[in-house]
Every structure is written in structure tokens, then in C-alpha cells.
Amino acid sequence: MTTIGNIILAIAAIIFFALVSALFGKTPPRSGDAAVGYVWGIILLNLAFLACMIVVTFIIGRNGGFVWISTNSTTRFVTVCFGLLAACITVALSGLFKYENGPVPALLRLFSGFVPVLVPLILLVSAVILLNTGLRNAVAEGIYKWPLVLSVSIGFTGIASASYAFIAQSHRNQTARIKQMVQDQDDNHLRILREIDSCDIYKNIVFILVFTDGNQDEDIRKSAVTKIKSNPDWQKELIRILSTDWAPEAFHFLASNEVNERQLFLEPVRGGILIQAKLIRESIRQSSHPSHFYPDLFSWEVERVLRTVDRFDGMGADYQPVVKELRAALDEPSEYKTIELNCMATLDKWIKSHHGK
């Protein structure tokens, strides 16, 4: 086993010299496929070196070369495994970050100048001593003990530095994302207010009806409602919209806001619901893939229709027939519709609760 270990150590030494040549030779490429190849080359060389050292370490442990660490076998195993991994990981990180132009942990930047040479060299020399019993007995314990302690300490320090830098960078990225999200929301808020302010209420009222919905920010909703009501004939315009395919937009307003003359809207609302049912049928017919159907499909439209109906309930208009037609529209056949839509149960519940009224 000792002979096999020495052969593998020779291979590890060749890998070490190849790694040093790659890291401290000519400046590597900084872009393109060549740069990617260089990085992968460094990673593979480090993995190959680690694999060799794992095999050698196993042989040393089997031959009793680590008894000086502890008399307890479990303690020896854990110390050697984690120590070797820590040292090799830090060597790899130091090498990978050597020519990195971006943000790099300061300690790893410092380590990159000597750790890829020092630590593997210590591991190789120490392994030669510990693997060969005669050599191990001939030298003082401190010759290999303290260099190995130094290597392991460098390993854990490097990992700690990299971990801290990763956590700190993740925190900065998360903070930046949150800040950007808030900024985007603020920008969108101002854009909506500008859109409302610039709207021609005599021609394009339909385009700001969505901003009158109760789910909007209060200042946006109030601004949109005020803008719409600045048109003296805003109620007539809403009634006209209810008779067109833009009827769903009118329900945004009616579901969340009062009108001055509610009686004027009783029949137009009925007609608007029938148009909404027609639009749902058309949408289902035009669907061409199962992904076009999802549980909350049409929930938005159905909710606003029912909220509107409830506002005009008890004024003499019977909305059950048109609500049933809206429910029937959801049963429009399609080979791609394989799920139950949530709004079906919503409509069924409404129809049941209003039966006989």
C-alpha cells in the first residue's frame, strides 16, 4: 500500500506543478471560451489533486500515520477529513479568484498570492513523511505537525471568509432587489397618476376605469373617479360602455363606486353581464393549449360582476337569469379545459343563495 501511495503522491506532485504553472505562468484569458476553459481547468486540476490526496490520506491512516492527532479513531477521522477538505477548498478558491476583477473577499485576494503554492506543497511534503514509516520515525513530529496545522487553519479561515462574503453579497443583492422593487412600484404609481391626469374623459374614459377599482391605491382610485366624474355625462358614458365589448371595464367602476342615478343602470348592468358571458365563451373557444386554463381564470371578471349585482340588488331587477347565463358560459366546451375554475363555485354559491328571491 505504501508503494501505491507513493505513486499517487508522484501523480499529485505533477498535478501540483501543472496547477502552479497555470496560476503563476502567463496571464490567463479574460473572456470568451478560453476563459471558461481556463476556469474549468483550474477546477479539474484541484479536484484531481484532492482525489489523489484522499487516497494517500486513507493509506496513511490505515498505516497508523495519524495516531499523533488523537488516540480516538473517530476524532482522527473527522479532523483529517475536514482538515484536508478545508485546505483543498481554500486552495481552489484562492486560485479561482487570483485573476478575478470583480468583488473578491479581501482575505482570499491575499491568499491567492501564496496559498495555491504553500498549502499543496505542505500537504505533499507532509504526506511523503507520514506515508513512509521509516522517514516518519526519523523526523521530529513538529516538522509535519505545525505546517499541517497552519494549512488547516488557512483552509478554515479561507472558507469562513468566502462564506461571510457570500452571505454579505446575498444580503446586498436582496437589499438592492427590494429597493428596485419599491422604486418600480413608485414609478408605476406616478405613471398611472399621469395617465389618469392626461386622459381625455370625453373620448377615452374606458381606459382609466380599471383605476377606479377598489383594489387600487386610494389616491389612484380617487384621482380616477374624480377625473371620470368631471365629465358631466359620465353616467351615460358608463351605460354606453356596458353595451359594448368593453363592458368588463365598466364593472371595475360599478363594483367599487356609487352612481348618482342607480335606476338608470338596472337594465344596462343586465346587458353588460350577458356581454361578459359572451366574452368568456369566446375566450374559451379561442384557447389552444391547456396552459391557457388555470384555477383563477375569469375569477377577476366574475367577482366584479357579482359585486356590481349586489350593489343593485333589491331595486326590482332580477339578475338571476343573467348570472346563470354567466355560469353557463364557463361550461363552454374545450378539449384543452381539464380543470375546474374557482369562479364556478363562486357563481354556484351566489345562485344558490339567491334562489327564490
Secondary structure, DSSP 8 states (H G I E B T S, - for coil): -HHHHHHHHHHHHHHHHHHHHHHHSS----SHHHHHHHHHHHHHHHHHHHHHHHHHHHHHHHTTTTTTT-SSHHHHHHHHHHHHHHHHHHHHHHHHTTT--S---HHHHHHTTTHHHHHHHHHHHHHHHHHSHHHHHHS-THHHHHHHHHHHHHHHHHHHHHHHHHHHHHHHHHHHHHHHHHHHHHHHHHHHHHHHHH--TTT-GGGGGGGGSTTS-HHHHHHHHHHHHTSTTHHHHHHHHHTSTTHHHHHHHHHHS--S-GGGGHHHHHHHHHHHHHHHHHHHHH--SGGG--TTTTHHHHHHHHHHHHHSTTSS---HHHHHHHHHHTT---TT--S--HHHHHHHHHHHHTTT-
